Structure formats: C-alpha cells, structure tokens
Amino acid sequence: MVQRNPHIASLHGNYLFPEIEKRRKDFLQHTPHAKLISLGIGDTTEPLSYTAARAIEEKGKAMATCLGYSGYGPTQGLTALRHAISQRFYGNAISPDELFISDGAKCDIGRLQLLFGPEAVAAVQDPAYPVYVDSAVAIGQGGAWDEQQRGYRKIVYLPCTPENNFFPDLHQLAGYNIDLLYICSPNNPTGMVATSYQLEQLVAFARSKGSIIVFDAAYAPFIRDPSLPRSIYEIEGAREVAIEIGSFSKWGGFTGVRLGWSVVPEELCYSDGTPLQHDWQRLLATLFNGASILAQCAGLALLTEEGWRDIHLLTEHYLANAAVLRQAIASTGHSGYGGENIPYLWVPFAGLRSWEIFTRLLEEAHLLVTPGSGFGPTGEGFIRLSAFGEQGAIAEAATRLSNFLRNRLPEPSKLS
Ligand code: MLT
C-alpha cells in the first residue's frame, strides 16, 4: 500500500471557503426560504468588461480557422502581455523577462513552495490569506498542528492587530532565521494597506537577514490613496529580496477566467548565488504550459486604455459597496477596519468567537461572512466582510448588518 503524504495529512481541517460553503448548504437545507446574502468569499459578481469579452470572442473565432489556430503558447506568457503588465503596473521598471504569466495567484503561490522545499522557515502575517500557510504545510514547512495555539508549530505567525496598525512588528523576529516572509497589501483579510515606511522597514529587514519577501499585490488596483505603494518594487532595494504576485481575478473580474503573474527579478538569488529566475523558469517549464491563450488575450485587452476605463468603473463599484458597509457599521458605533482601498472589511467582536458570530449572522440576519479565525489565530473574534456583490444586495446586507449590530448584540461595554 502507498503511504499517505504526511505533510498533506498534517493539514488541519478543510480549506476555509469550502467549509463555509458546506455550512451555507446545511443552513439552506433547514431554512430553504432564507434569502441569504453572501459577504463571504471574495468572488466577483459584476459582468466581465466588454473589452475583455470581445478579445476572447475574437481570439476564439480566430482559433477556429487554420490561419488563426495556435497550440501551446510560450510558458512564460505572451510577450505583448508581459510588456503591457510591465508598463501598466511597474512603469517599465520591471523587465518583461522578469514577468511570468500564470493561471492565478493561488496556483502560483502553491508552485512557489517547490522553489524552497520543506526546510524553509516561513513567517506569515496573522491573520493571512490561508493559501500561504496551507501550501507551506503541504510542502512540509508547517510541522504539527498545535491545537492550543491554533497554528502549526514551524510556521512563524506575526500578529497584526489594531495596536500595530495591522502590520507585523519585525522586532519580534530577532531570534528567528526567517527564509520566507508572506506580506499581502492591500491586505486580505484586514482591508489595510501597508505604507511606504512599513515596506521600507520590511525590505531593510529582509536584506539584513537574507530573507525573501513574497509580496501579494493581488488587490493593488483598488488603491485610491496616491500616497500608498502599489508594488513592493516602489521600495529601494526590493529587487534583491522580493517576489511579487499579481492577479487579474478581483479587479478584472477574472475569478473564473483565471490569469495572474509573478515577478522574479534578475537580482534575486539563493545563498549559493543561483538566480531564483533560473529555477522558476525550470519549474514552470516542467509543471505548467502557460496560461490559457484566451485568458491572456482578455488580460491584454484589459490593459489597453479602453479596458482600463472598464476596470476603473468595476473597482469603483466594489469600493462603493465597501463604503456602504463601512457606513452601516459606523452608524451603529461598532468599530470596523479597512474597506477603503480594498473591498474587504475586518470587524471585531470582543468576547465572541468568530464561528459564533458567523453562525449568528447566518441564522439571525441571513448573512454569510468569513470567520476571522479561518485566517489565523489572531483573527479569532473578528469576521471579514467582502464587498464583492451586486449593489442592491449590498444595500440590503448593510441594513441587516446594522440592525444586527444595534439590536442583536449586547452593548460593546457589556462584552468582556
Ligand atoms: C478570498 O479571500 O475570499 C479568496 O480570494 C478566495 C480564495 O481564493 O480562496
């Protein structure tokens, strides 16, 4: 008999979002007439930009002709798309040769684990998008699950709380040899954006310790505040220490189309001097045959002037939803974070557990949310609200949420 991979076996519980989906289905079985509104998974709801849809149609039709048909594309992605990303996101400061087109951020983060192997020590913001920890555990970097700490023994969790403005206190890493530091900004789930100063500290830390930053910038086009950095490479010295992950999913409505990219700068090397780019290229050529040509053509269309205007409207829509939810929470005097440069809000409920709030919102307000504890131990007592939704549904959700906060919860002063 074949032995089970012990690293996969050490993954604790289910992946967060299928677990939420399971609870939604169970609830609807008992309460089939409930008009549930989802503020749960960050899945886009608005139609695809017409510019992108037209590009898919045109390429699809061309593929049905002898002249227009193409088979495998370049593993690294279409040259035109890499040029367009370089220009639109990095002001040409990143060379198209340093850009690797993928089928989405999540898949890239999973594949990245193979570059570092089971011995690497990973540190994550806590709370964090669960894919960093789960994929690190799957490759063997996690060690055993610690029920008391609600985390894996070998992962270093960096608490991000209102007290540290949701950015890790790097001094707490003094005694550790950290290989990989996962940072997400704008942040899923807290909805906060790292400042230039915070990223400068981070890059200085990575340079002094020889660590590699995996910077997840999947939500960067939602940033409206011009003083906030959209890429780690805006910080001097980052090229030698950071990989950046980008995605078309959330701002481009591509959660179903699938398209993303990674940036692996030329200067980024392992301790033996081998460029990471070398191994990334080798790995992708072995494991991946490039993103769908149709998705790449759609992505290219989004980066044209016409497509980018569509993106502005799309991102404005979700940010306006977030503002409605923010306002609903503020009107009750309850605190909440984020929701200004990313459509996620992070809401604390002192004295209550995340899954408890989840269940109460589901049963009493027919709202589906994401329990904060699913993002890491420091997320306990919080919930995440996603503002990816249709305008009318979000307005109704905001009413239900404020009623719940006003009428169903004990006064904050009466909570422990
Ligand atoms: C989320 O945070 O809602 C995610 O983006 C969903 C996922 O990709 O797992």
Residues whose N, C-alpha, C, O or C-beta is under 5 A from the ligand:
A	BS01	MLT	G40 I41 G42 N188
